[in-house]
Amino acid sequence: MRLFICEKPSQAKDIAKFVGATQRGNGCTSGPDVAVTWCIGHLLEQSPPEHYNPELKSWNIDLLPVVPQQWHMAIKSSTREQYQCVAKALKQATEVIIATDADREGEVIAREVLTLNGYRGPVKRLWLSAFDDASVRKALGKLMPGEKTLPMYFSGMGRSRADWLAGMNLTMALTKAFGTGGRDGVLHCGRVQTPVLGLIVRRERAIANFKPKTHFVLKTSFEIQGSMVPMVWLVSKDKLDADGHCIDQAYVKSVAAKVLHKTGRLTDVETTRERKLAPLLYSLGSLQREASARYGLKAQAVLDACQALYEKHKATTYPRSDCEYLPLSMHGDAQSVLQAVAKIDSSLSKLTQLADLSKPGRVYNDTKVTAHHAIIPTGNAHVRMADMSKTEVLIYDLIRRRFIAQFLGAFEYNQTVIKLVCEAERFEAKGKIPLVQGWQLAYEGMEQFKTKPSKSKKYDDEGNEVEDQEVSLPSCQVGMQGINRLADVATEKTKPPKRYTEGTLLGAMESIDKVIEDPRLKKIMQTKEKAGIGTDATRSAIIEGLFKRSYIANEGKAIVPTDKGMHLIELMEKVAPEMADPVLTALWEDQLGQIESGTVTLEQFERNLGTWLAKLIERIKVQAKAMPQRPDSRPTSSTNANGSPVDANSPVYACKACGKALKLRQGPSSAFWGCSGYPTCKTTLPDANGKPGERAQQSLPAEKSIPNSGKNSTAVVCDACGKPMKLRQGGRGPFYGCSGYPDCKNTKPV
């Protein structure tokens, strides 16, 4: 039996009708000597550390690092039923066609199931970039041998195992050495998320440490041929500081007084005809950046919309692409794609009729195409935009207009620069006169798709908003006069760096060499193709993970680190600085690429990683002994029970229960002493002026009746907000927590 393994049920449904699998069953669709089954994403997951060593269930730092000699995969409990369906189908298969997403992760999803079930039969690969009918038929007629994509599986497993090794080992080591226990006390560390958090924290530090510098600008306007023309004063270089600013206010005022109402003369008028080609097609990253800049959309929301457009609506091609080009062979499909776009939305029919398909443009380049081509509309004319969400409509509109733009020709304009001299001072103005709109026609009318109209904005090719410094110029000739009508001195201050938005953070993750200061490392990163942190397919999930763990937060569109995030990076810079360095994870990604190309083996990669982890964890142990007070619990307000500052160098006291050392730690509201043998020993004692105090009697704090809280009900009341407190079980024993959490985080000991 020929078995197709898809990544999702929707994909299986689309493929089944073309291979004769019409009989629906439990987790599988079948036909004469053929079956189509599906995974639900990953059906398997890496086994936890305690699988390899049961003693690691309590996160014992002395047992780290854990580096499995033989890796074991576990069946996910949430998808066990579907896994059993796939496993049953595999037993009957004589040939397997992998039909998961056409990328590294898709390869892993299918092959890890084949490996666990011991399948040894022939394997072929269905490589789909779109799920419209034409694309499915075409791909089914060109099945690839499984050996061609097998290296992608090794690379994907390398990524998965590297994530596990770094994440599990370092999270356990850091938490045991410096964490405070409990969910909020876990110190998460990852090969990708930690450097990204480092970028955000360092940007915030730069903003906090920024000292604005006052400088002065001369704002001028000259009347030329009856038109008022704002002009830029060209300051003499000897009057500028190292940053190109003029800080001599008296000098600027003297120039203003000198030129006001005086007549100058045009010394140069230069007009050149310029051509600007259409921006390249979208990769996932460039689409996320532009959607963030134009509409303020989160990266994950853009990916979700792209996935829906690809799978549900069959409106666009495969979304998780890092490529902005198309293979030359696809130029012949352009006409049918444009016709479909026009049929779906008749308002674009006039635009598509202007398309010139006589020759392929620069986006058709076989040498630039990676595993996937750029994201474009499909030739499916049955797409219904009425069935799309607002976000899906916005993203679909961007994709289709970027595609149409490729066939509308270059934007052509006259670029004019005029120069004027007045009282020996030089001034300049630039103007642009459009001649041929070309591809810019594709972007007319975009406002109709926005939920709220906004002022017209301009964006660069990366999707970043830019200021338009062009002015409207009259017809000019050398020798014409210009009378100064305005000469004002403006006081300005230098501005701090801007906080990241999701769009600019995605750009920084991709172009990581721009934020690396070391010249040697910068050069290394510049020589690597598509160097960066993560991939186009994973970056949005990385950012979303930082949000969910409360390491970062939003202030409007801007991303800011929380105190929790700031403290984590401060700690990492002390004990494991390489984990907060963006270079490390980018180099790892490069090694994964080498695994895929066959120049490095998976075993070599894992062996080197294990050696590095062993050295790093030993360093963490040494640092922990040198840092008695845990860095993540060092707020300046930390005090003992008598209100005195906590002494970070307090002597060690023995636990009466087990004899191990007690450690002074910071709780939610005050310091306390906890046994270093936790979780085996959960002894805690209050702090008494820098020493372990006596445990209070196990009686309830002052209680009072709470109306409507049940018959004969009494409850502990929160001192901070007056709400009832609930008895909870923490990592070090029971405690009372306010029922108003998270607005009120007050706690009381039991």
N, C-alpha and C positions, 0 to 999 in steps of 0.2 A: 504493500500500500504506500502510495505517495502522500507524505504528510507535510502540510504547510504550517509553520509555527509563526503566528503573528504576535505583535506586542500588545494589542488592545482588541477588544471585541469588535469595535467599529471597523478596524482594518480587516479583520477576518470576514466580516460581512461584505465588504467591498470586493475582496479577492474571491470569495467562495462562488459567486455567481459566474465568474469567468473560468472556473476550473471544474464545473459540474458538480459542486458540493451543494446540494439543495435540501438534503434531509437534516433537519435540525435535531440535535441530541443534547445531552448534558455536557456542557463545556466544549462541544465539538460539533462541527457541521460536516456531513459526509456525503459521498456519492460513489459511483462505480470506481473502485480501486483508488479512491482519493479521499482525503480528510483535511479539514482546516480547523486548527485549534488555536488557542491564544493564551498568552500570559496576561497578567494585569500589572504591567510594569515588571519589577523584579519579584519573582516568586520565591527567591532565595535571599538570604542575607548572611553576612559573616557571623560565625559563631562568636559568642562573647568571650572575654578573657578567661572567665572561670571555667569554660569548657576545656581549656588547655591546662589549667591549674586551678582546682577548686578553692584553694586558699586565696585566690585573687578576688573572691566574692566580697571580701572586706577591704579591697584596695590596699594591699600591703606593698609599700614602696620598696621594701627589701627584696621583693620577688620580681621587680621590673628590671629591664624590659621583658615583655613577653613577645617572642618572635617565633611563631609556629614553624616547625620543621615540615609539618604536613597540614595544609590548610583544610578546614572543614566548613562546609556551608550548611546552614540550617533552613528548614522550610518555614516560611513566614506563617504564623498562626492565622493571620487574617485572610490568607489566600490558599490555605492548605487544600481546600476542596478543589480549586481549579488546578493546583499542582497535580493532584491525583488524576485528574482528567487528562492532563498532558502526558503524565508518566504512563498511563494506560495506553494512550494512542501510540506512544513511542515503541511500546513492546510489539506493536503490529506493523510498524513502519519498515519498509524496505528501502526508502529514500526519504530524506528530510530536505525541505526547502525552507531556509531561514527567511522569513518575510517580516521581520521586525524593522524598526526605524533604521534607515540607512546611515548609521553612525557607529561610533565606538561603543556607546552604551547599549544600543540595540543589539550589537553583536554579542555583548556579554549576557544580556537578558536571555537570549536563546541558547547560547553554547554552555552556560553554566548548568542549565537544565539537562542538556545532552550529556554533559560530563558526569553529573550526579547519577544519572540513570545508566551510565555505561554504554551509551549508544556508540557503535563502531561502524555503522553503515555509511553509504555515500551521502554527501552533503552538497547542496547547491545554494546559491544566494540570489534572492529576488531583491533588486536594487531599485527602490521607488523614490522619486523626488516629488511626486504629486499623486493624488488618489482620484483624479477624474478618470473617466472610463478610458480615454485615449492613452493616458499615461500607464494605466494598469495593463492594458493589452500590449503595449509596446515593451514594457519591462518583462512580462511573462514570456515574450518571444525572445528575450535576450538574457536568460538565466546565466549567472556567472558560476564558475567552479568554486566550491567552498574554500579551497586552499588559498584563493586570492584574498579573501577577507579574514582568514584565520589570524594573521598578525594583529588585527584590530582587537581581537579577543584578548590576546596576551597583553597588549597595551592597556586595554580597559581593566583587566584584572590587576595590572600593576598600579593603576590609579586607585582602584578600590582597596587594594592591600596597603598602599602607601597612606591613604586616608585613615585606614584602621590602625596601622602601626603608630603613626604620629598622633592621631586623635586620641586613641585609647590610652596609650602609654603616657603621653605627656599630660593629658587631662587627669589621669590617676595620680601621677607623680606630683604635679603642681598642687592638686587639691589636698593630697595628704601632707605635703610639705608646707603649704601656705594657706590653704582654704579654711573655711570656718565650719564646714559640715552642713548637711541639709541641702535642699535643692538650690537655694540662693547662694550657698557657699561654695558650690562647684566652680572651679576655674577651667572653663572650656578652652581647649587649644586645638587648632586645626592647621593643616599645611597650607590652606588657602585663606580661611576666614581670619586668622590672626594677622597676617600681613595687610589684609584689606582694612581691618580695624586700625592697624598701625597708621595707614595712610590718613584715615579720618582724624585720629588723635593728633598726629603731627600737624595736620592742617589747623586744628583747633588751637594748638599751642602757638603756632605762628601768628594766628589772629590775636590771641591773648597777649602775646609779647610784642605785638606790633606797636611801634611808636610813630604816629603820624608826623610828617614833616610839612611845614608850611612853605608854599612857594607861590609865585605870582605870575599871572597870565594877562597878556594884553589882548582884550577883545576889540576887534576893529571891524568897521564896515566902510566900504568906499562906494561912492556913486559913480558908475561907469555906464555911459550911454543911457542915462536916465534910470538905470536899475541899481538897486542896492545889493552889493555883493559882499557878504562876510568874507574876511580874509584872515589868514594865519600869519602871525608875526614870526619871521625867521630870526631867532635870537642868535647873536654871535656866539660861537663856541666858547670863547674865553669868558663868557658871562654865565655859563651853565655849570652846575655841579656834576659830580660823577654819575648821577642818575638822570641827567638831562633836564634838570629843573633850574629855573632862575629864582634864587632866593633873595636877591637884592631888590627890595621894594622901592627904594628911592630911585634906583636906576630905571625900573619899569615905569614909574610915575613920570620921570623926566622924558622918556620916549613918548609917553602918551601926550604930554603937554607939547612936545615938539611937533608931532604930526597932526594934532587936532585941527580940523578945518583947513589943512594945507592940501595942496594939489600935488599928486604924484604922477608918474608916467609909466605906462606898460612897457616893460623891457623885453618881455618874452611871451609869446603866445604859441603853444605847441599842441597840435591836435593829431592824435593817432587813432587809427581804426583798430579796435580790439575785438577778439572773438573769445567767448567763454563756452566751453563744451558742457553738455548736460552732466550733472553729477552722476556718479556711478550708481548702479542698482544697489538694492539693500542687502546687506548681511543682517543677521539678527542684531548684532551690536549697533550698527549704524542706524537701524530702524528704531531701536530702543532709545538711542541718544536723541534722535530727532523728535520722537514722540514725547520724550521728557521735556525737551525745550519748547516745543510748540503747545503741548496740551497738559504738561505736568503729570503725565501718566507714569506710574511705577513700572519698573523693568519687568516685574513678574506679571503685571497686568497685560503688558504688551506681549509677552511670551504666551500667556494664556489665550489672548485674542488670536495670535498667529496660529496656535495649535487648533483652535476652533475653526478658523478659516481653512485650514489644511484638511482636518479630519471631518468635521461636521458639515461645513458648507461646500467643500471641494472647490473653493474659490482661489486659493493660492497654493504655491508649491511648498516643499519641505521647509519648515521654519528655522531649525537649529543649525543654520549655515553660517560659516565665517567668510564666505566668498561673495564678491560683488560683481562677478562676471558670469557669462554664459558660454557654453561650448558653441563653436561655429555651426555645428549641425542643427542647432535650435533656431537658426535664423529663418529657416523655412516655415517654422511654426508661428512666426510673429503675426502673420496676417489673420490666422484663425483666432489667436489670442485677442487681437484688437477688435475683431468682429464680435467676439463673445462679450468683451467689455462694453461695447456700444449697445449690444442687445440687452444686457443687464441693466444699463442706465443710459437711456436715450439722450440725456443731457450732455454726454460725452461723444456723441456720434460725430458732430462737426469737428471736434478735436481729432478723433481717430482718422477722419477723412483727410486730414492734413499730413498724415504720416507718410514719410518717404522710405519705402522699403527696398529701394533700388540697390543698396549695398549695406552690408553690416557695419555698425558703428564700433567704437572702441570697446564696448562691453562684451562683444563676441570675440573671445580670446582664449583658445584652448590651453595656452601655457599658464594662464592665471587661474584656471578652474581647479579647485581642491576636491575634497571628497564629495562636496555638494555644490551645485551652482547657486547663484543669487536667488533671492525670494522674488517671484514674479506672479502675476495672475495666471490662472490656468485657462485653457480653451473651453471650459465648461460654461455654456451659455444659459444653463438652467439655474444659476445662482440667484437666490432671492435675498436682496438686501433688507427687505422688510423683516426677515427672520433673524437678522443680526442684532446684537446688542449695540449700544451707542459706541462703546469702545471698539468693537469689531468693525463698525462702519468707518470710524476714524482711521484705523490701521489699514483696512482694505483700500480706503481712498488714497492714503499715502503710497501704498504699493503700486496701485494701478497708474497713478499719475507719474510716478518715477519711471515706470515702464514706458508709458506713452511718450515721455519727454525724450527718450533715446532716439525717436524717429522724427523729431520736429526741427532738427538742425541747431546750429550754434546760436547763442544770443550774441548779436553784434551791436556795437555801439562806438560812438566817437568819444574818446577820452581827451578832454582838454585841460591843460594846465596853464594858468596865466600867472605872470610874475610882475610885481609892481614895486618901484622904488619911490619912497617919499621921504624927503629930508635925510637921505642917506640910509634910511632903514628899509629892509626888504620884507615884502609880503607876498603871499601865495594863496591861490584858490584853485580847487579842482572841480571839474564838472563832467557829467556823463550825459550824453545825448543818445538815447536808444535809436537804433536804425532798423534792426530786425529782431523781433521778440523771440523767435526760435523756441527753444524748449521752455522758456518762461511762460509761454501760453498755457502749458499744462498745469500751472499753479494758480490760474485765475479761477475764481469761484469757489475756493476752498472753504470760505467762511460759512457756506450753507451747511457744512457738516459739523460745525461746532455747536455745542450746547449753549454757549453764550458768546455773542459777538465780541470781538476785541479789536484794539487798534492794530493797524497793519504793522507787522514786524518783519525783519529780515533775518535770515539765518545763513550761516556758512555751510559748507558741505558736510560738516560734522554734526549739524543740528544745533549749534550754539547760536544764541541770539547775538547779533552784531549791530553796532551803531552805524547809521548811514551818514557819512561825513561829506557826501557829495552835495554841491549847491548848484542852483540853476544859474547859468552864465549867459550874458548877452553876447551878441556877435562882437568879437574883439579883434583888434589889430595892434601890432607893435607901434608905439608912439602915441596911442590914445591916452587921454588924461583921466585920472580918477581922483575925485575930491573926497577927502576923509570926512565922514559925517559922524563917526562914533569912535572913541578911543577910551575905553574904560579899563581900569585896572581891577582884575578879579583876584581875590585871595582864595587859594585852593589848598587842600591838604591831600597828601598821598593817602591812598586807600589800602586797607589790609587785604590779604588774599581772600577770595570769596570761598565760602563754605561749599562743599560738594553738594550737588544735586545728584539724583540717581543717574541722570544722563552724563554729567561730567565725571562722576565716579566710575561709570562704565568705561568712559574714554581713558581715564587714568589707569584703570586695570589693564586695558589693552595696550596702551603706550607707556608701559611702566618705566622705560628708559628715561623719560622726561623728568621723573622725580628722583632719580638716582644721582647722587652727587659724586661718588667715587668715579674718576675718569676711566679707570681700568674696567670696572664693572659696567659702566655706561656703554663702553665700546663693545663689550661682550653682548649686551642686550640688544644693541643696535644691529648686530650682525645676524641675529636670529630671526628667521621668518615668523611673523605673527607672534613674537615674544609677548608675554604678558602674564597676568595672574588669572588662572582659570581659563575657560573657553567661552565663546559666545553662547554656548548651550548651557553653561553652568553659572555664569556670573550673576544672573538675577536671583538664583536660589541662594547663592552665597550672601548677597546683601539681605535677602529676606530672612535668612537664618540669624543674622546679627540683630535685626529688628526683634525677632521673636524671643531672643535670649536677653533682650533689654540692654544690649551693649551700645546701641545707637537709637536715636529717635529723630522724628521730623520736627522742624520748625518751619512751617510753610513748606516750600519746596526743598529747603536746605536740610542736610543731614548733619546732626550734631552727635558727638559721643556722650553717653551718660557717665555719671561718676563711676559706675561699675566698669564701663569700658575703659575709661581713663586709667583707673587703678590696675586693670589687667595688663595694659600695655606697659605701664611703669614697672610692674613686676617682671614682665617678659624681658624688658630691656636690661634688667639686672641679672637675671638667672639664665635666660636663653635668648639672647638678642637676635640670633639668626632666624628664630621663628617669627619675629616681627619684621623681618627684612623682606621686602618684595622680591629680591633677587633669588632667594632660596626656592620659593615655589615655582618661579618661572623656569629655573634650571631643572627642577624636577619634571615640569611639563615637557621640557626639551628631551629629557631622558626617556619619557614615555613615548615621545615621537620616534626616538631611536629604537625603542623596542618594536614599534610598529614597522619601522623600516628594516629591522633585522640586524642592526649594527650592535645592539646591546641585548642580552638575554634577560628574561624576567628574573631568573635566579640571581644573576649578577646585581641587578637593581635592588632586589630584596636583601641580599647579603650586605651590600654597602650601606643600605638604610639601617639594618640591624646594628652594625658596628657603630654608626654615628649615634644612634639612639642610646646605646649603652654608655657612651662617653657623656652624652648630654644629661642623662638621668643621674649619673655619678656627680656631675657638676651641680645639679639641683640639690642633691643630698648635702653636699658641702655647703652650699649657699644657705640651705635651711638651718643648719647648725649655727651659722654665723648671723642669722636673723631671728632672734628669739621671738620678737613680736611679728605677727603675720602681716605682711604689707597690705593685704586687702582689708585689714581691719584697723586702720590707723587714722581715723578721723581726728582732726585736731581737738575735737571736743571730748575725746575719750577720757573718762575720769573713773576713779575707784568709788567705793561706796561712800567715802567721806568727801567726795568732790575734788580730791587731789588728782593731778595728772597721773596717768598710768606710766609706770617706769618700764621702758622697753627692755632694760637690762636686769629685771627682777631675778633673784636667785631661784633655783629650782627646788620645789617641795615635793615630797613623795606622797603618792596616793595611798591612803590608809586601807583601801580595799584591795589593791593588787601590788602596791609597791613601786609602780612606774611613776615617772615624773609628771607632775601637774604643770600645765602651761596656762599662762595668763592670756585670755582671749577677750575680744570685744563682742558683746552681744548687741541686740537691737537697741537697748537703752542704757546699758552699763557694762563694765568689764566683769568677767567671772573667771574662775579657774576650772579647767577641764582636764580629765585624764588623757595623757598621750597614748594610752592603750585603747582609745576609742576606735572601733565600736565594741570590741570585746568587753571593755570596762566603760561604763557610761557615767561614772562619778563626776559630779559637778559641785562646786562650792562657790559661795559668794565671795567677792573681793572685799577684804577688810584692810583698808589703808595699805595696799600693796602686798598683802599676805592672804593665803586662803583662810576664809572665815569658817564659822560653824554652819552646818546645814540647818536651815529653819525647820521648825516642826511641820509635818505634813498636814497642815490645817488650811482651810480656805481663808483667803484674805477677807477683809471686811466685806460683808454681803448686805444687800438690801433687796427688798421685793421688787420685782419688775412687773408692771401691770400687763395682763393678758398673756402671760408667759406660761400658763399652765397651772393646774391646781397645786396649792402649797409650794409654788415655785419661788426659789430664790436664785440669784445669779450674781456672779462677780461683775462689777461695773467698771468700765474703762475710766480711768482718771482723766484721760485726755479729752474724750468726746461724750462720755456718758452712756454709750451704747453697751449692751451686754457683752461680756467676754465669754469665749468658748474654750473648753478644755481640749487641748490638742496634744498630739504625740509628736515630739520632735526627735531629731537625731540623738540628743543627749537626755531624753526623758520627757515627761509631760510638762506643759506650760499653758498659761492662759494667753490667748490671742484675741484682739478686738474683732468683733463681728463686722465692724465697718471696714475691714481690710479690703482693698489696698489703700483706700483713702486715709485710713488711720492704721498705723503699723505698731501701735503700742502693745507691749507684752508685759506679763507679770509672771513671776515664778510661782510654782505650786507650793 
